[in-house]
């Protein structure tokens, strides 16, 4: 099994505790790039995850974005379609959801060491 930054490509990325960026990138060749990040204070790390949906189609979107994305509750990837070749990438927020159908999902994780000032460590 091939892994990228610790995530097996056959499993769902572990996005609990992450916040989704409000910017969603999409290209003319139907790539959709979603960015997630979180700060791990116990390890002094800023962690960023990039999820790329290949040949993506927006299936459902019912959330309101005011100043930032709502809190992410869960992320689910499942195989769909009669030929079982398509994947569904569903993000559930508080409140609402965002769901894409795509041919493939690729993700990676980036980590940067940070220094947290004592007055902001609350």
N, C-alpha and C positions, 0 to 999 in steps of 0.2 A: 504494500500500500504506500503510495506517495503522499508526503505531507508537505505543507507550506507553513512555516513558522509554527509548527506544532499542531495544526489543524488537519486531520485526515480529510482528504478531498471527498470521501464518501459520507462524511458526517455533517451535521449542522454546525455552523460556527457558533461558538459560545459567546453570545452577545449580552449576557446578563450584566447589568451595571453600566453598560455603554449608553451614550447619548448619540443620536443620529444627527448629522449636520443638516442644515436646512437646504444646502445646495446639493441638487441631484444632477449629475452630469449625464447627458445622453448624446450619442453620436449618430450621424446619418446611417451608419451601418448597423444600427440597433444594438449598440452596447450601452448599458446603463450602469453607472458607477455610483455606488452609495458609500459614504464615509461615516464611520462611527469612532468615538473616542471616549476614554475615561482616564481618570487619574487614580493610580494605585498608591495611596499614601503610605502604606506599610512597606512598600519596596521602593518608594521615591521614583516611580515610573509614570510617564505619560504614554498610554497605549492607544494606537490608532489602528483600526481595522478597515480594510478596503474590500468591498464585495462588488464584483463585476458580474453582471447578468448578460449572457451572450444571446443575441437574437431575441431581445426582450420585448414583450408587449404588456402594457399596463392592463391589468384585469379588473382591479377595483381600487378606488381611493375614496375614503370617506373620513377624512380628518381635516381639522382646521389648524392652520399654522399661523400664529399671530406674531410672536417675536422669536420663538424657538420651537423646535419639534417637541411634541408632548413626550412624556416619559414612556420609554420602550418597555412593554411588559413581556413580550415573547417574540421569538423568531422561529418559523417552521419552514422546512423544505420538504416537499413531497413530490412523488412522481405522479403525473397525470396524463390523460389522453389514452386513446384506444391502443396506440402503438407503444405506450409507456416510455416514450422517448423525451417527452416534455417534462419540465419541472415547474413547480409553483413555489415562489418565494414569498411568504406572507409575514408581515410585520404587524403585530398588534400593539397599539399605543393606548394611553389613558387620556382621552377616549379615541376611538376610531381605529382604522386599519389601512394598510397599503399592501397591495398584492400584485405581483408580476408573474407572468408565465414566460418561460424562457427555454432555450435549448440546453444551456449549460450554466454552471455557477462556479466562479473561481474567486478565491479570497486569499488575502495575505494580512499579516499583522506586523506592525512596526512599533518599536519601543525606543523611548528616549529617556535617559536618566535626567531627573529634575531635582532642584533643590526647593524645598518648601520652607518658606520663612516661618519662624516660630509664631509670629503674630497672626498668620493666616491659617495655621494648622488647627482648625476647630471642627 
